[in-house]
Amino acid sequence: MSKEKKFSFPHPIVTMFLIIVVLALCSYVIPAGSYDRVLNEATGRNVVDPETYHKVEPTPVGFLDVFKTIPKGMAAGQEVIFFILLVGGAFQIITATGAIEAGIGYMAMRTKDKGYLMIPLIICLFSIGGTTFGMAEENIVFVPIGIALARALGYDAMVGMTMVTLGAACGFCSGALNPFTVGIAQQMAELPMFSGIYLRIIVWIVMIVITALYISYYAKKVKADPSVSHVRELELAEQDEVIQLQDIAPMNGRQKLVLLVIVLMFAALIYGIFKLGWGITDIGAMFIVGGIVSGLIGNMGPNQIVKEFISGVRSMAGGAVMVGVARAILVVMQDGMIIDTVIYYLSSIINVLPRTISVIGMYIVQVIVNFFVPSGTGQAAATMPIMVPLSDILGINRQVTVLAFQFGDGFTSSIIPTSGTLMALLAVAKIPYGKYVKFVAPLMGIWLLMGGIFVVVANVIHYGPF
């Protein structure tokens, strides 16, 4: 019997490598050109002088040069790559103590008789994880607990999964203190780390309110009439296998201390970032300290701490490699001397449009790119080197450009089929992708519209510092 082959989306690294090959070929076709960079006295940053574009001697990228861009990209992105690996390792140590899982279980038990409070509370809790350490894959651990809690309150698996995953997404997308998207993008845009936080906090609050109301409305309908559930078949099939909340292990004293360490760690990060001018290296060091202290409090020996750290590094290796390959896209454009030419023609097209429409155009480009490169760090590495000088030429603040990136990268990651994390979460929840899309599509539309409004407002108020 012949098996029907199902279409599968290429891995993001495959997509990015194909882009590198295409751009290498373009270096033979697109005229080589360059802008002069000048020092902006007001900001102390080098910016593109829009009046200085000129043709230069072409340097087409050869066959072997295509493959050289990978190690060059890894070298160019080394600071970000090591940061991702270190934070992943440190967080795995914390996770291995069971403190986070026990804390969620404790909250679940405390709110099981107050269903109307449970959904916004869980969303708020996970949004903190999303906005502080980019919580995404880690949600896999907590989805079964969220589903158990939702079912205990008369809801369904869709409510249980989405209040965890979309809660984290609210924090991740708003990015108040997200080191993996806003932190990296601002570093590449030469902006002060986590500057402009006030507007991102407003976005965070708005997203939480919208998402909580959306999920609560659906949950209320399901509780009143279970037949309207998007996953009714799943609920009927799982009714004898529901995990009871009382089976969740209670939180012990060591786990309480670990949670305290996490709180103190983030308090120290906030103080260091805004008062001491900490950068990405300092943040990585603080995560290592928090991980080691948590491991010791969690009764781990040095060997176990190292094993968990390596396990966490291994889990983040794919994302780290994506950053290097994404930076290789920039390398091939620089080596081929075509990046400034691309910026020149993009600016020529967009420059004739009203500035508000130009900002929306940048936002839409980031949304489209996210479908093919569903990695926040990878997308930042691939697009910010183009978008930042483009914004300089168009007279758009770099902070607005970062905002357009974080929205374009974040929102659709909760619905696109190219997101490996989303597919893994749906597999754990046993929810078919089609059913999930039917539930979440209207919310994605609301999020995208909200993002467009905030990007326009940010441009109008000259969201900065620059």
C-alpha positions as CSV (number, residue, x, y, z in Angstrom):
1,M,0.0,0.0,0.0
2,S,1.3,3.4,-0.9
3,K,1.4,6.0,1.8
4,E,0.2,9.5,1.0
5,K,3.0,12.0,1.8
6,K,1.9,14.9,3.9
7,F,3.2,18.4,3.3
8,S,5.4,19.6,6.1
9,F,6.8,23.1,6.5
10,P,10.6,23.2,6.3
11,H,12.6,23.8,9.5
12,P,13.4,27.4,10.1
13,I,17.1,26.8,9.6
14,V,16.4,25.2,6.2
15,T,14.4,28.3,5.3
16,M,17.1,30.7,6.4
17,F,19.8,28.7,4.6
18,L,17.7,28.9,1.4
19,I,17.5,32.7,1.9
20,I,21.3,32.8,2.2
21,V,21.6,30.9,-1.1
22,V,19.1,33.2,-2.8
23,L,20.9,36.3,-1.5
24,A,24.2,34.9,-2.6
25,L,22.8,34.6,-6.2
26,C,21.3,38.1,-5.8
27,S,24.8,39.4,-5.2
28,Y,25.5,38.7,-8.9
29,V,22.4,40.7,-10.0
30,I,21.7,43.4,-7.5
31,P,24.1,46.4,-7.9
32,A,26.6,46.7,-5.1
33,G,26.2,49.9,-3.1
34,S,26.9,51.6,0.2
35,Y,25.8,54.4,2.5
36,D,28.1,56.5,4.7
37,R,27.5,56.2,8.4
38,V,27.8,59.3,10.5
39,L,27.8,60.0,14.2
40,N,24.6,61.4,15.6
41,E,25.7,63.8,18.2
42,A,22.4,63.7,20.1
43,T,22.4,60.0,20.6
44,G,26.1,59.1,20.2
45,R,25.1,56.4,17.7
46,N,26.3,55.8,14.1
47,V,23.4,56.3,11.7
48,V,22.9,56.1,8.0
49,D,23.3,59.3,6.0
50,P,20.4,59.0,3.6
51,E,22.0,61.4,1.0
52,T,25.2,59.3,0.6
53,Y,24.2,56.2,-1.2
54,H,26.6,55.3,-4.0
55,K,27.6,52.4,-6.2
56,V,30.7,50.4,-5.2
57,E,32.8,47.6,-6.8
58,P,30.7,44.4,-6.8
59,T,31.9,41.5,-4.6
60,P,29.7,38.5,-5.6
61,V,29.4,35.6,-3.1
62,G,30.9,32.3,-4.4
63,F,29.9,28.7,-3.7
64,L,32.3,28.2,-0.8
65,D,31.6,31.7,0.5
66,V,28.0,30.7,1.1
67,F,29.1,28.1,3.6
68,K,31.6,30.4,5.2
69,T,28.8,32.7,6.1
70,I,27.6,30.2,8.7
71,P,30.7,30.3,11.0
72,K,30.9,34.0,10.3
73,G,27.3,34.4,11.5
74,M,28.0,32.3,14.6
75,A,30.9,34.5,15.4
76,A,29.0,37.7,14.8
77,G,26.1,36.5,17.1
78,Q,28.3,34.9,19.7
79,E,27.2,37.2,22.6
80,V,23.5,36.5,21.9
81,I,24.2,32.8,21.3
82,F,26.0,32.3,24.6
83,F,23.4,34.3,26.4
84,I,20.6,32.0,25.2
85,L,22.5,28.9,26.2
86,L,23.4,30.2,29.6
87,V,19.9,31.3,30.4
88,G,18.5,28.0,29.2
89,G,20.8,26.1,31.4
90,A,20.1,28.2,34.5
91,F,16.4,28.0,34.0
92,Q,16.5,24.2,33.7
93,I,18.2,24.0,37.1
94,I,15.3,26.0,38.5
95,T,12.7,23.9,36.8
96,A,14.3,20.7,38.0
97,T,13.7,21.7,41.6
98,G,10.0,21.4,41.0
99,A,9.4,24.8,42.6
100,I,7.6,26.3,39.6
101,E,5.3,23.3,39.1
102,A,4.5,23.2,42.8
103,G,3.7,26.9,42.8
104,I,1.3,26.4,39.9
105,G,-0.3,23.5,41.7
106,Y,-0.7,25.5,44.9
107,M,-2.4,28.3,43.0
108,A,-4.6,25.8,41.2
109,M,-5.8,24.4,44.5
110,R,-6.4,27.8,45.9
111,T,-8.6,29.0,43.0
112,K,-10.5,25.8,42.2
113,D,-13.6,27.1,43.9
114,K,-13.3,30.5,42.3
115,G,-13.5,29.9,38.6
116,Y,-14.2,33.5,37.7
117,L,-10.8,34.5,39.2
118,M,-8.8,31.5,38.1
119,I,-8.5,32.4,34.4
120,P,-7.1,36.0,34.8
121,L,-4.9,34.8,37.7
122,I,-3.3,32.1,35.6
123,I,-2.9,34.4,32.6
124,C,-1.2,37.0,34.8
125,L,1.1,34.5,36.4
126,F,2.3,33.0,33.1
127,S,2.5,36.4,31.5
128,I,5.2,37.3,34.1
129,G,7.2,34.3,32.9
130,G,6.7,35.3,29.3
131,T,7.8,38.9,29.8
132,T,10.8,38.2,32.0
133,F,12.5,35.1,30.6
134,G,10.7,34.5,27.4
135,M,8.7,31.6,28.7
136,A,7.6,29.5,25.7
137,E,8.8,25.8,25.5
138,E,8.6,25.7,29.3
139,N,4.8,25.8,29.0
140,I,4.8,22.2,28.0
141,V,5.4,21.2,31.6
142,F,2.4,23.2,32.8
143,V,-0.2,22.6,30.2
144,P,-1.4,19.3,31.8
145,I,-1.9,21.1,35.1
146,G,-3.8,23.9,33.4
147,I,-6.1,21.4,31.7
148,A,-6.7,19.5,35.0
149,L,-7.6,22.8,36.7
150,A,-9.9,23.8,33.8
151,R,-11.7,20.5,33.8
152,A,-12.1,20.6,37.6
153,L,-14.0,23.9,37.2
154,G,-16.3,22.6,34.4
155,Y,-14.3,23.9,31.4
156,D,-12.4,22.1,28.7
157,A,-8.9,21.4,27.5
158,M,-8.9,24.4,25.3
159,V,-9.4,26.7,28.3
160,G,-6.7,24.9,30.2
161,M,-4.1,25.1,27.5
162,T,-4.8,28.6,26.3
163,M,-4.8,30.3,29.7
164,V,-1.3,28.9,30.2
165,T,0.1,29.4,26.6
166,L,-1.7,32.6,25.7
167,G,-1.0,34.0,29.2
168,A,2.8,33.5,28.5
169,A,2.3,35.0,25.1
170,C,0.8,38.2,26.5
171,G,4.1,38.7,28.4
172,F,6.3,37.5,25.6
173,C,4.7,39.7,23.0
174,S,4.5,42.9,25.1
175,G,8.1,42.2,26.1
176,A,8.5,44.5,29.0
177,L,11.6,42.7,30.2
178,N,11.9,40.0,27.5
179,P,15.7,39.5,27.0
180,F,15.2,37.2,24.0
181,T,13.3,39.6,21.8
182,V,13.2,43.2,23.0
183,G,16.6,43.0,24.8
184,I,18.4,41.6,21.7
185,A,16.6,43.9,19.3
186,Q,17.4,47.0,21.3
187,Q,21.0,45.9,21.6
188,M,21.2,45.6,17.8
189,A,19.4,49.0,17.5
190,E,22.0,50.5,19.9
191,L,19.1,51.5,22.3
192,P,19.5,51.4,26.1
193,M,18.6,48.0,27.4
194,F,14.8,47.8,28.1
195,S,14.3,51.5,27.5
196,G,10.7,52.6,26.7
197,I,9.3,50.1,29.1
198,Y,6.4,52.3,30.1
199,L,4.6,51.8,26.7
200,R,5.3,48.0,26.8
201,I,3.8,47.8,30.3
202,I,0.6,49.4,28.9
203,V,0.6,46.9,26.0
204,W,1.1,44.1,28.6
205,I,-2.0,45.2,30.6
206,V,-4.2,45.6,27.5
207,M,-3.2,42.2,26.2
208,I,-3.9,40.5,29.5
209,V,-7.4,42.2,29.8
210,I,-8.3,41.3,26.2
211,T,-7.1,37.7,26.5
212,A,-8.7,37.1,29.9
213,L,-12.1,38.4,28.6
214,Y,-11.8,36.3,25.4
215,I,-11.0,33.0,27.2
216,S,-13.5,33.7,30.0
217,Y,-16.3,34.3,27.6
218,Y,-15.6,31.0,25.9
219,A,-15.2,29.2,29.2
220,K,-18.5,30.5,30.5
221,K,-20.3,29.2,27.4
222,V,-18.7,25.7,27.7
223,K,-19.6,25.5,31.4
224,A,-23.2,26.4,30.6
225,D,-23.4,24.0,27.6
226,P,-20.5,21.5,27.2
227,S,-21.7,20.6,23.7
228,V,-20.4,24.0,22.3
229,S,-16.8,23.1,23.2
230,H,-14.4,23.1,20.3
231,V,-12.9,19.9,21.7
232,R,-16.0,18.1,22.7
233,E,-14.8,14.8,21.3
234,L,-11.6,15.0,23.3
235,E,-13.5,15.8,26.5
236,L,-15.7,12.8,26.0
237,A,-12.7,10.6,25.3
238,E,-10.7,11.9,28.3
239,Q,-13.5,12.0,30.9
240,D,-12.1,8.8,32.6
241,E,-8.5,10.0,32.5
242,V,-8.8,13.5,34.1
243,I,-5.9,14.2,36.4
244,Q,-7.2,15.1,39.8
245,L,-5.9,18.3,41.4
246,Q,-5.3,16.5,44.7
247,D,-2.7,14.4,42.9
248,I,-0.5,17.5,42.4
249,A,2.4,17.3,45.0
250,P,2.2,20.0,47.6
251,M,4.9,22.7,47.8
252,N,7.6,22.0,50.4
253,G,9.9,24.4,52.2
254,R,12.8,24.1,49.8
255,Q,10.6,24.9,46.8
256,K,9.2,28.0,48.6
257,L,12.8,29.2,49.1
258,V,13.5,28.6,45.4
259,L,10.5,30.7,44.5
260,L,11.9,33.4,46.8
261,V,15.2,33.2,45.0
262,I,13.5,33.7,41.6
263,V,11.7,36.8,42.9
264,L,14.9,38.2,44.3
265,M,16.8,37.4,41.1
266,F,14.3,39.3,39.0
267,A,14.2,42.2,41.5
268,A,18.0,42.4,41.2
269,L,17.8,42.2,37.4
270,I,15.3,45.1,37.3
271,Y,17.5,47.2,39.6
272,G,20.7,46.4,37.7
273,I,19.2,47.1,34.3
274,F,17.6,50.5,35.2
275,K,20.0,51.7,37.9
276,L,23.4,50.2,37.1
277,G,23.1,50.0,33.3
278,W,23.5,46.2,33.1
279,G,23.8,44.7,29.7
280,I,23.3,41.2,28.3
281,T,26.4,39.8,29.9
282,D,25.3,41.0,33.4
283,I,21.9,39.5,32.9
284,G,23.4,36.2,31.9
285,A,25.6,36.1,34.9
286,M,22.6,36.8,37.2
287,F,20.7,33.9,35.7
288,I,23.7,31.6,36.4
289,V,23.8,32.8,40.0
290,G,20.0,32.3,40.4
291,G,20.3,28.8,38.9
292,I,23.1,27.6,41.1
293,V,21.6,29.0,44.3
294,S,18.2,27.4,43.4
295,G,19.9,24.1,42.7
296,L,21.7,24.1,46.1
297,I,18.5,25.0,47.9
298,G,16.7,22.3,46.0
299,N,19.0,19.7,47.5
300,M,21.1,19.2,44.4
301,G,24.7,18.4,44.5
302,P,27.3,20.0,42.2
303,N,27.2,17.1,39.7
304,Q,23.4,17.2,39.5
305,I,23.4,21.0,39.0
306,V,25.9,20.6,36.1
307,K,23.8,17.8,34.5
308,E,20.7,19.9,34.7
309,F,22.5,22.9,33.3
310,I,23.8,20.9,30.4
311,S,20.3,19.5,29.8
312,G,19.0,23.1,29.6
313,V,21.8,24.2,27.3
314,R,21.0,21.2,25.0
315,S,17.3,22.2,24.9
316,M,18.3,25.7,23.8
317,A,20.9,24.7,21.2
318,G,18.4,24.8,18.3
319,G,17.5,28.4,19.1
320,A,21.1,29.4,19.5
321,V,22.1,27.9,16.1
322,M,19.1,29.8,14.5
323,V,20.7,33.0,15.7
324,G,24.0,32.2,14.1
325,V,22.3,31.1,10.8
326,A,20.1,34.2,10.9
327,R,23.2,36.4,11.3
328,A,24.7,34.7,8.3
329,I,21.9,36.3,6.3
330,L,23.3,39.6,7.2
331,V,26.8,38.4,6.6
332,V,26.0,37.3,3.0
333,M,24.4,40.6,2.3
334,Q,27.4,42.5,3.7
335,D,29.9,40.4,1.9
336,G,28.0,40.8,-1.4
337,M,27.7,44.6,-0.7
338,I,23.9,44.5,-1.4
339,I,22.4,45.3,2.0
340,D,22.6,49.0,1.5
341,T,21.2,48.7,-2.0
342,V,18.2,46.8,-0.5
343,I,17.8,49.5,2.1
344,Y,18.0,52.2,-0.6
345,Y,15.3,50.7,-2.8
346,L,13.0,49.9,0.2
347,S,13.4,53.4,1.4
348,S,12.7,54.8,-2.1
349,I,9.4,52.9,-2.2
350,I,8.3,53.6,1.4
351,N,9.5,57.2,1.5
352,V,6.8,58.4,-0.8
353,L,4.2,57.1,1.6
354,P,2.9,58.9,4.7
355,R,5.1,58.0,7.7
356,T,2.2,56.2,9.5
357,I,1.7,53.9,6.5
358,S,5.5,53.3,6.4
359,V,5.4,52.1,10.1
360,I,2.5,49.8,9.3
361,G,4.5,48.4,6.4
362,M,7.4,47.6,8.6
363,Y,5.0,45.9,11.0
364,I,3.5,43.8,8.2
365,V,6.9,42.7,7.0
366,Q,7.8,41.4,10.4
367,V,4.5,39.5,10.6
368,I,5.3,37.8,7.2
369,V,8.9,37.0,8.2
370,N,7.7,35.4,11.4
371,F,5.9,32.7,9.4
372,F,9.2,31.6,7.9
373,V,11.5,32.3,10.8
374,P,9.4,31.7,14.0
375,S,12.2,32.4,16.3
376,G,12.3,35.7,18.1
377,T,16.1,35.8,18.4
378,G,16.5,34.5,14.9
379,Q,14.1,37.1,13.4
380,A,15.8,39.9,15.3
381,A,19.2,38.9,14.0
382,A,17.9,38.6,10.4
383,T,15.7,41.7,10.2
384,M,16.9,44.4,12.6
385,P,20.2,45.1,10.6
386,I,17.9,46.1,7.7
387,M,15.0,47.7,9.6
388,V,17.2,49.9,11.8
389,P,19.0,51.8,9.0
390,L,15.7,51.9,7.0
391,S,14.0,53.6,10.0
392,D,16.9,56.1,10.2
393,I,16.4,57.0,6.5
394,L,12.6,57.3,6.9
395,G,12.9,59.4,10.1
396,I,11.3,56.8,12.2
397,N,12.6,56.3,15.8
398,R,14.5,53.1,16.3
399,Q,12.4,52.3,19.4
400,V,9.3,52.3,17.1
401,T,11.1,49.9,14.8
402,V,11.8,47.6,17.8
403,L,8.1,47.7,18.8
404,A,7.1,46.8,15.2
405,F,9.5,43.8,15.4
406,Q,8.3,42.5,18.8
407,F,4.7,42.6,17.7
408,G,5.4,41.1,14.3
409,D,7.4,38.4,15.8
410,G,5.2,37.6,18.8
411,F,1.6,37.7,17.9
412,T,1.4,35.1,15.1
413,S,3.7,32.7,16.9
414,S,0.5,31.6,18.7
415,I,-1.1,30.4,15.5
416,I,1.4,29.7,12.7
417,P,1.9,26.0,11.9
418,T,5.7,26.6,11.5
419,S,6.1,27.1,15.2
420,G,7.5,23.9,16.6
421,T,6.7,25.1,20.2
422,L,3.0,25.5,19.3
423,M,2.9,22.1,17.7
424,A,4.4,20.5,20.7
425,L,2.0,22.2,23.1
426,L,-1.0,21.1,21.0
427,A,0.4,17.5,21.0
428,V,0.6,17.5,24.8
429,A,-2.9,18.9,25.1
430,K,-4.2,16.5,22.4
431,I,-5.9,19.3,20.6
432,P,-6.1,19.2,16.8
433,Y,-4.5,22.2,15.1
434,G,-7.7,22.9,13.1
435,K,-9.8,23.1,16.3
436,Y,-7.2,25.3,17.9
437,V,-7.1,27.7,14.9
438,K,-10.9,28.0,15.0
439,F,-10.8,29.1,18.6
440,V,-7.8,31.4,18.5
441,A,-8.1,33.1,15.1
442,P,-10.5,35.9,16.2
443,L,-8.2,36.7,19.2
444,M,-5.2,36.8,16.8
445,G,-7.1,39.3,14.7
446,I,-7.7,41.5,17.7
447,W,-4.0,41.3,18.8
448,L,-2.8,42.2,15.3
449,L,-5.2,45.2,15.1
450,M,-4.1,46.3,18.6
451,G,-0.5,46.0,17.6
452,G,-1.1,48.2,14.5
453,I,-2.7,50.8,16.7
454,F,0.1,50.9,19.2
455,V,2.7,51.1,16.5
456,V,1.0,54.1,15.0
457,V,0.6,55.8,18.4
458,A,4.2,55.1,19.2
459,N,5.3,56.8,15.9
460,V,3.0,59.8,16.6
461,I,4.4,60.4,20.1
462,H,8.0,59.8,18.9
463,Y,8.4,56.9,21.2
464,G,12.1,56.9,22.1
465,P,14.6,57.8,23.4
466,F,15.4,57.8,19.7
